Amino acid sequence: MTVDPRAALDRLIAALEAHYHAVESRHGEDDPAVDDAYDVLADAFEVYDDALGTVFGEATPFYLGEEEDESEDDEDEDDDADDESDEDWSAEDEDDEAPVSR
């Protein structure tokens, strides 16, 4: 089933507006209305992007990343912090720094 790109664009614009209004009137950190609007917006974008590709052979310059488990994100951040602390710093490196004027 091919979706009309113009209809998909209209749906995307409406989803953007709905998402904006949900964020603007957010009730707390975990407002389900914002989550729902996010999901509708993501779906509308994918339909629009697919319609452009199918009908015109074009794509948008945007990419929806896959959601990752939050525990994986925390592990990645911990690994990055460990990498930075593992770097070897010698006294010789410190001597190369410019003097600080007081």
C-alpha positions as CSV (number, residue, x, y, z in Angstrom):
1,M,0.0,0.0,0.0
2,T,1.5,3.3,-1.1
3,V,0.8,6.3,1.1
4,D,0.4,9.7,-0.6
5,P,3.4,11.8,0.4
6,R,1.3,14.9,0.8
7,A,-1.1,13.2,3.2
8,A,1.9,11.8,5.1
9,L,3.4,15.3,5.3
10,D,0.1,16.7,6.6
11,R,0.1,13.9,9.2
12,L,3.7,14.7,10.2
13,I,3.0,18.4,10.6
14,A,0.0,17.6,12.8
15,A,2.1,15.2,14.9
16,L,4.8,17.9,15.3
17,E,2.1,20.3,16.5
18,A,0.7,17.7,18.9
19,H,4.1,16.9,20.3
20,Y,4.9,20.5,20.8
21,H,1.6,21.1,22.7
22,A,2.2,18.0,24.8
23,V,5.7,19.2,25.8
24,E,4.5,22.7,26.4
25,S,1.7,21.5,28.8
26,R,3.7,18.7,30.4
27,H,2.6,17.5,33.8
28,G,5.7,16.2,35.5
29,E,8.8,14.5,34.4
30,D,7.1,11.3,33.1
31,D,4.0,12.7,31.5
32,P,2.4,9.9,29.4
33,A,0.9,12.5,27.0
34,V,4.5,13.5,26.0
35,D,5.5,9.8,25.5
36,D,2.4,9.2,23.4
37,A,3.0,12.3,21.3
38,Y,6.6,11.2,20.8
39,D,5.5,7.8,19.5
40,V,2.9,9.3,17.2
41,L,5.5,11.7,15.9
42,A,8.1,9.0,15.3
43,D,5.5,6.9,13.4
44,A,4.3,9.9,11.3
45,F,7.9,10.6,10.4
46,E,8.6,7.0,9.3
47,V,5.5,7.0,7.2
48,Y,6.4,10.3,5.5
49,D,10.0,9.2,4.9
50,D,8.8,5.9,3.4
51,A,6.3,7.6,1.2
52,L,9.0,10.0,-0.1
53,G,11.2,7.1,-0.9
54,T,8.5,5.0,-2.6
55,V,7.0,7.8,-4.7
56,F,9.9,10.1,-5.4
57,G,13.0,8.1,-4.6
58,E,14.0,10.7,-2.0
59,A,14.6,10.7,1.7
60,T,14.8,13.2,4.5
61,P,18.1,14.1,6.1
62,F,16.9,12.7,9.5
63,Y,17.5,9.4,11.2
64,L,15.5,7.9,14.1
65,G,17.9,6.1,16.3
66,E,16.9,2.8,17.9
67,E,16.1,3.1,21.6
68,E,18.6,1.5,23.8
69,D,18.2,0.0,27.3
70,E,19.1,2.7,29.8
71,S,21.4,0.2,31.7
72,E,23.5,-0.1,28.5
73,D,23.9,3.7,28.3
74,D,25.1,3.8,31.9
75,E,27.7,1.1,31.2
76,D,28.9,3.0,28.1
77,E,29.3,6.2,30.2
78,D,31.2,4.3,32.9
79,D,33.5,2.8,30.2
80,D,34.2,6.3,28.8
81,A,35.1,7.6,32.3
82,D,37.4,4.7,32.8
83,D,39.2,5.3,29.5
84,E,39.9,8.9,30.4
85,S,41.3,7.9,33.8
86,D,43.5,5.2,32.3
87,E,45.5,7.7,30.2
88,D,49.2,7.9,31.3
89,W,50.2,11.4,32.4
90,S,53.8,11.9,33.3
91,A,55.6,14.8,35.1
92,E,57.3,15.6,31.8
93,D,53.9,16.4,30.2
94,E,53.1,18.8,33.0
95,D,56.4,20.7,32.4
96,D,55.3,21.4,28.8
97,E,52.3,23.4,30.0
98,A,52.4,27.2,29.7
99,P,53.0,29.1,33.0
100,V,50.0,30.7,34.6
101,S,50.2,34.4,35.1
102,R,49.0,35.7,38.5
